[in-house]
């Protein structure tokens, strides 16, 4: 029976048939490149964090469920600060009104909320009055200014939502008619650009405007991403050009490797566009990585070509073609192994749930594969078509194979390897140093740390946190276990207590908004003429008056204020004919003392003393600015009767409950918005812990309170970043272990191969901890980069050590020859690749700047680890795989091998 003939990888590419038609091969590559190039114009940007986690993640499902129940409006926050004047100024407010009108003309703007279009509930001489905070005829007189200030001070709901505490700043909320998932869409970005253009044109004297919010931040990130692509890619090309020129000093040696990587970049970006994958902050580094790493494959091919082919200056075109094919057949194995291990490092990114990291893994792996394929097709094809060329003096005289630098590097590393104890001790100290650094490592994906503090959007976010509620919103959904009415007094009181606790005791909470302040305000208004200690027997509280009133849409809260109606001065309903109680001097002084005691207990500011006194005398109903929980105080007999009052208030609130109740008539679920001033996830987690603990201890036992929203999406992203780091490192180390084990037919080879990589990764995390560099969505990728790229140095050293050991029979100067052949090459490659990645340090993104620094650092540590600790361990342990013949070695050194009795299949 005839034995089936097998073709090895090397044989496939060494056959003349493969390169029989170089013109067709080049036309095919050109056609593919043009196809992908035409796709690139379809690329767009999307840096929305909401997109960064999978759609099936619980936090994203929860956010979607909340949006389905309560609706979804994505806010943009505009803050305007005045340094020398308050915002209660006629000319200033007129300018704000004009800005509001222009904002509402922008497509996607659903509604705006600001001081000039918000309605105020007040208690007038004849009853409850609904009127604008800023009257249309506001003249700016001192009397009118005092009246407006009084309105703003009379309801704490305005503070840190519409105005700052000192009245020197105001906030405009611009709600876009989009979902969180759409906050990075091209249409949203277009709307954001128009809003940014409007705010940029603001030039009112003694005022400064600030702009932030998730859509705005996404657009700023998009602009920075586009800047990095247009600035850093040419820069890294210049770096690679410099490396290529120093290496070859010939046009062919510079042009062909560069053409290879540029083509691979076009393929990778074109593939992204083809599959509708948007560019993200991580996509910025894709072209840079392919140029920095992929150029090595072309350099290998060109270098061997110059070494083997160019030295013959008088050969025919056909002979030249045969030598090109022969050269490629000799270089294909190390180039393939280098590409395979890099591919393995990048493929490890695919084992993550973080969407942009997964996408990066897919297309960077594709780019590496493309760079390898193009290097072994495009470069040989062009060389074959070009034909032989007379060699330059540099290559023609290349008989002296080593330089003083080569010999100096080899001698240095031989000296290091001979002091094995010192090396092991030094490495041990580095490990200890790194472990202590790792303990300080902070895991946090802080959006506001993407940029430097002097960037406008970062300053704007800081301003909003300082003077208003902040740009982060945590949503809390509250319902009962049996699905019954959620407007129970005990539930609303628990929410009110939670709000007070968070705003007064938790520093990182800026504002809490819900339906509760509205109910309290109506309760205050309808009981303004009652005695402080409770309603009179003649009155049944608010029921009768409320039943006579009509629903109102004239007031609202953070997140759903309505513009004033055409009949804003309409009286809602209230008979105020009751005579006011007269107090004696003794009673007044006693109440003042009690109010002062309350102020001292709660450490309240001076104006709160007035408020506490107002409660004592029920000034304008302040004693009833509360959730009714005491039936006796309200002339009722049960909690159910108090719930009926809440239902009546609900009728009056009308549409103003939208966004906070699942329906306006018989609500089963309500929502509370908690604005956070936090920057990092660690601070956010502390707030979440406080909320959960309060709910556990203070809420009714039959109440279910669940948190959700964008804050939890960010929390999930942090968790996934850590998981992806662990998975990527584990997978890439395993793949490298398997590749080296299979190649050398020994598990020990895989074990030795990953030692320098593991050491460099540990050093990397240790330095991150020492320098305060956080583990985030960008820096989480550095370990896999270290493995995918740094393994080349291990492979190079192992190959050189193995080959020299066999050639010299394990004696003489085999270690010197090992370093002579590999030392300079490894260091030069590490410096060139590190320099390419160091370009990232000029990125507008702090995380990418840090990533560039860390990769450059890890190129140094992994290369030095391969040249120091690896040969020391090989010398000490003398693994048997070093003495084993591999198929690639047989032809060259079999006759010199001192262990001829050792079979190729010998195990360690």
Steps between C-alpha positions, in 0.01 A plus 500: 500500500639835396569732793315832485735793454475778758579864438643706779429869549853575383458287187180675398669840486823367351329358192555694181132465416400726786701786350456395140278799422624790717304755295172319572595476866571873524180590311302283743656675799438838338136412431443386859671815629284726281188316616585555867613858434158582354335367814701730731296805403203336677680491835349702782581554868308374802655536843179455695579304816153352482611314187814373670320224691295215345128545441424194711682634805268534805585870554411582142182292513405679822560841342287401202220381728503830693492692172202296377302579816588864561622619163849608412638848450873555469603836651765746396603735781578865438628708790545876497702666774520866595792609712405851613121493471215262571300345219191702604569773246262612224755523216659170596167316523389646164818356348430164663148503351643563153744213545209278604304590186795413279556171682139393444543553124765226483382165374478226766453756781185380675470767769706726720486572872635826639413780736317705235249231403427338837179560694490562873230397748446762767244593761349839432251710692208330328629147465747285312665676209676341203724754332835516318812537713606778263195702390484588128493869596797478737635857516811437706408735784633432847151406617453248217844352560420447869171331404679257270764424759224432750340251260830321445574483873148387587534157340821300537414310184644783291836497676772310312256423218405840354732729694811471714485564874651848465283591196811575295438213258205348317452173319321422174394141445465409133318169455560315174237275351732199490581192703826440687600253230462775239711758684795423272307488171588733207167683541566562869853614428366745239259644759781525755717691255223755450458539875878538539499765228227692686682487833828597335332818372388602851672828591285671762714719731602364839394146417659171401318209343559130565378200302499132594288184495548154352426595135735800522772288658457242223546769237813636671641147510414458130685821416803389700491157332495661156787728606708205622443310177603796285796596720642180646477274194724724286731537798541126547557468125785750533645296790481178297652679199791604719548144626483361147744757367750431777462127433527490119575847361342393172174603339380140465579422863304803616211495256396132492460435877318831535272416208423169669381651827306783336319242288421291808364811676271568203377140513432514875319836496312404185384178665369704797299718264378197304350347813365834629731505802554861610832645603546542874770636726681165476482498120743790507784263581413241234690667210789588734532142622486352149763743377729450800463122518415401144807669355715230663374236255601704198832587665576127546430427133697798368790438738540138384464612141787744536710244685451216254405643161652842455853373553487345150527803270485316164209256486218459252141596573400133525787423736403803704143371522621159621716662766210718616285188540784317674551793737131510582492125566777547756344798676139386492519292818630768742275764343200270529585416862536870588169582330329202662600597853402864443174378352450286810554801728244706310251215468494482880313834494209316342438312825347803668155652538627859464377579150777738376772267633329206327476701177864599532594134545315399184639765269853521644529122456373539145749781443792289627396211276468744209844650572655151500321393180589823320864475611543156345312587180527869421871543579621186311265583211643851460859374538443234234350751257774754566779250438860507626668824599863580561566495876599810692844517662343444841365160403770403252771534765304316764764233559582607851183369659546665838566847623653635816148567628398137435804369685457748787135402551588129487782537753278700736222243509748211532642675807148540642413135434818382674383671821187291530456545877511876469249490215259279695536720810441814297194349331369391841529857629319628192220247559461614862505865391236427235272305734487794742426726204218273380334535841470874430349449156163674459239355267281782372383613158452871574355685201606838635861381511508429127623858452715751685330729752535806275274352228170691480266203551693392812480852643128507418435172676696621803294821503173302491612279785599800710195720448225259393400139537761354268486324165460141626149375574421185697144383451314323781179313421265435791201267516326268744540125507131438430475771232263716704473879513842661536370838620478383860600759760761270655664438162506868404630592846780245465594655164492845658726384783737337252517825301579702811763252613674494164497877446604588853726213603653358182742748348505344154125534450411829333123482468213253545183551296171314504128560528539548876591876498197570281266321738658678795459835325130439430448381855665820622287717275168339591568522872650847512217630718495211744644501849859370523399212726229368267190577294190631677197283557300716262740418218557164337838603370544546131237258371214736436714769344696254286186342366398843373835560333600416145813303405800723437798465272652825614781381726743219515834377622849420385465294190145601412429868557236636268484845350254741651147481362321789338293537816784466747344734755189289535408419862501123549241513783497580871282685741720713723239663710622350827627754748871489580608402848650777712815410703619655823857619545569205731376253240709660227816489713436138597460402136816690405694312766365167376593592142847602616540163675401321179754705309776414749413128499506477123786746449281707271591837342345822631224518239377160615427657839241714327362189330475311829319796657267514201406139568416585861246760392403322174606798293358437152442137597861413588381274785334287231789480257511126562355166404182451709563200726308594816124448447413705811687806376295492181166412659509145365461161655733278294795485263260406220323834539837675480571305181178643360645849552806395298274380221324836497833679479586272211198628308625857541850413389375379163777449248765613745521144632626372165842351535447420867188280504408208277154656455318810620191339648587186692881477518666173599859612442682826557847623418751710694789675324817535706756737351857419592804722528734203482780470247635148551316173544639444847321810630185398315514156663513664843183695420331182381596328825348788701178483299467122530565512874241775554241310296570181695456667838247779442267398218178300559575129481254437217668758274737406220755768410725434201771723358582538133598742226824620348684494834459123521598465136830668589537271801449197277758632255755518783426142599524377141833678451650300786347176376622564147850570631517169685347304212718662232821444695409142579397417143801666338747334741335163434518547123867601517569202727336263252675651196847469656424156644389369162785666313771359730300184579542569872275647767813639667560721196155654549569546870836672441347712226238663720732579795639829358148598389345435840784693664456801272122500560556495877746789472250688286221474758743580780612820330136590426426472871808700598431780250127513563409391146152348518395176339233614255359406164823610329776390736323164552630401157867545575560148640371331186710737289799396709434136426407537135798720415751424775493128428699570184804572714459174690462305175805672352715428804383139531567438131847653518588317825375168361685540171831611654486229765466234233768651275763530773409174675397697803845627577748767410351836424145387417351758739709776343388388153140494623512864602711595198226378272200616701597771751512798269203379294280462808599835649471681168155353437385585856618860463342543157165347601509687831569824315201433276274452799656794684331718239179427691638711785410801284133394490231737624372215716675447830423129493660457156795712605545270799452196276776621267734548795418157644543314171831674435603405854386142459698465176811585699420273795397203283806531277738536795323212674560281196869595493564458873276274707419259215863400416582480871214255557592301189861474619397392849227252409639376167165378358524216249300678231805720441694191383226365277523527124212666328423441131622849419838423661574163338635614167722771648652347815424129517858399424625723781245388759671337799199295605428306182353220703225730622190455287283784384216361706686502832290647781618728775 
